Amino acid sequence: MFNTKSKNLHFAHFDIAGFSYWEECMVINQLKIGDEVQLVREENNKFDPYAVAIMFDGYKLGYIPRTNNEQFCALMDQGHSNIFEARIQRITPDSHMEHQVSVIVYLKKA
């Protein structure tokens, strides 16, 4: 059943891609479930034209996986970046580096 009391709607959830290549070691011990992260469009990314970075407190954690990023990119490129609320959903430091942190993204209700 759909929860109409929730202020936001679930849009996507995923593990952070490239987590082991960026600044995870600087912040892994600071992250908590529920922490808000920012989604930042990287239009000039030479590896992925649909790249959307995930930032926390000024640190790049990685990216939205390529399997999910085209939807985000399309909305962000049309000026709808403010409709997303992204939060840390899971932290498993003993997992493989690419599966240590997952994010859940909500669409904010108007």
N, C-alpha and C positions, 0 to 999 in steps of 0.2 A: 504494500500500500504506500502511496506517495505521501510524504510528510509535508503538509502545507504550512506547518509552524516554522520550519527551517527558513532562515533568511537567504540561503544560497542553495543552488542546485548542483549536484555532482556532474562534472564534465569529463574528467579523466583522472587516472592515477597511473604511475609508472615509476620505475627505478631511474635515478639520475644517470644519464649516459655520460661517459667520460669522467666519472667521479675521481678515478685514480690519477687522472692527468692534470687536474687543476689544483685548487687550494684546499682540498679536503683535510689534509693533515693540520692545517692552521685552525680549522673550526670544528672538526668532528667531535671534540669534547665539549663544545659550546652548544651544539644542536640539541634541541629537545623536541619531542613529539608535540605538534601543534604550533611550532614556530612558523611565522610567516616568512616566505621567500618571495623574491621578485623575479618576474619573467621579463627578460630584456631581449628584444629583437636584434639580431646581428645581421643586418642586410648585406654587409660586405664580407661575410665569412667565406673564405676561399674554398672550404671543404664541403659546405652545405648551404645552398641558397635559401633554405628554409630554417636556418639556425635560430633557435631561441635559447638564450643562456638562462641559467638559474643562479641567482645571486642571493647571498645572505650576509648582511652587515658589511657590504662592500667587497666581499670575497666571491669569486666565481666558483661554484660547486661543480658545474658541468652543464649539461644541456638536456632539453626535452629530447627523448629518443626520436630518431628519424621516422619511425613507424607512427608517431603521433604528431610531429611538428607542423605538417602542412595545414592542418585545421587551425592551429594557433596562429601560424604565419598569416593566413588569409584574413583572419579577424583583426589581427594586430596591424597589418598593412592597410586595412580599411579604417583605421583610427579607433578601434575598439579595445585597446590594451587595458582600459580601466574596468572591463567587465569581469576580469579574472581575480580570484583570490586563491593563492597557492600556499600550501602549508606542508610541513614535514609530517608524513604519515607513519613512517616506520624507520627505525634505526637498529641495524643489526651489525655491530662492529666486527663480529666474528665471521661474517659471511665474506664471500669473494668481494673484492673492492667495488666491482660494478653493481653489486646488489646490496650494498650497505645502507643506502638511504633511499627511501621512496617518498614521492610527493603526491599529494592529492590536490586537484584543481577544481574549484567551484566556479560557477557562473553566478555573479551577484544578481540578486533580484532587483528590478528597477524600483 
